[in-house]
Amino acid sequence: MAATDHPLKRLVALAAVDFATWFLGAEVQQVETRTIQLTANPEPIDTDQVLLVTLADGREALLHLEFQGPGSHKPMPWRMLDYMSRLAQTYRDLPLQSVVLYLGGAGRTDTGQHRVVGLDGTVRLAWTYLAVQLWQMDASALLALDRPGLLALIGQTRIAQPDQILPQAIARITMRTSGELRQRLLEELLLLCADEEVATMTEQLIEREGLLLDTPMMRRLREQGREEGREEGREEGREEGRAEGREEGRAEGREEERAEMVLRLLTHQIGALDAATAARVQALSSAQLEQLFDAAFVFTEAADLAQWLAANQA
């Protein structure tokens, strides 16, 4: 998949130096994106992100990033073994650092340390990568890294005090960046908010700073707020029976809007859906739609959606 097919891929492309500095633990001079298809047998596989990094001292290294939410075709450790062995064969002279960024509760037991032993207990095969459970990471720790590009991830972390953390994150992005980069980082920050309340607060803070984003998502959120306000106003002074009818109508409308939003996200991630698949998505319950919305951020192909629908009996 191209680097722009996923919010996290877009973010890494925008802030590659920040990510490389974080994961390599060294000052970085330059980063080049190397999105490649690994072609070893039995079949080609696509990595999420591969960066050729030039450190401040002139040394080069390969930084390999994978983004994983709940659900996978096979366990992530075995996928990483496949990726890493193919990368090692392709770039034999370069040091390799592989990282998995886990989202939405995924990767609970993955330590990034794996091995296969023989009958005598001797280690026959070992592979190591950095496993980062963003959903377990404290937002203040991400803030302490003081890298504006990384702050767009803060909505995927644990935010104990959003009224304190979010203003700091937005302020640092706005002070340390400008122009198109600033707008795009703020857009990714909003898009990557896993919690609806955090997303709403983030939008309000961005508006308060006079940095209103004219994106489809922002327009949808604003229009939804205005419509709910109008409906609440019309509700006053009307008899209970009619009020209940209108409430049901509003609930149905919100359900349709939520389904439409999920369909737009799926189309963005994996391409146009056929009519039968779209109908299955539209038939999901409100809770299922919310779960699918979170999961869809890591979908890269139609098979991911099909697997999710099958697992959730949809």
Secondary structure, DSSP 8 states (H G I E B T S, - for coil): --GGGSHHHHHHHHSHHHHHHHHHTS-EEEEEE---EE--SS--EE-SEEEEEEETTS-EEEEEEEEE-S--SS-HHHHHHHHHHHHHHHSTTS-EEEEEEE-TT--TT--SEEEEE-TTS-EEEEEE-EEEEGGGSBHHHHHHT--TTGGGGGGGSB-S-HHHHHHHHHHHHHHH--HHHHHHHHHHHHHT--SHHHHHHHHHHHHHTT-----HHHHHHHHHHHHHHHHHHHHTTS-HHHHHHHHHHHHHHHHHHHHHHHHHHHHHHH----HHHHHHHHTS-HHHHHHHHHHGGG--SHHHHHHHHHHTT-
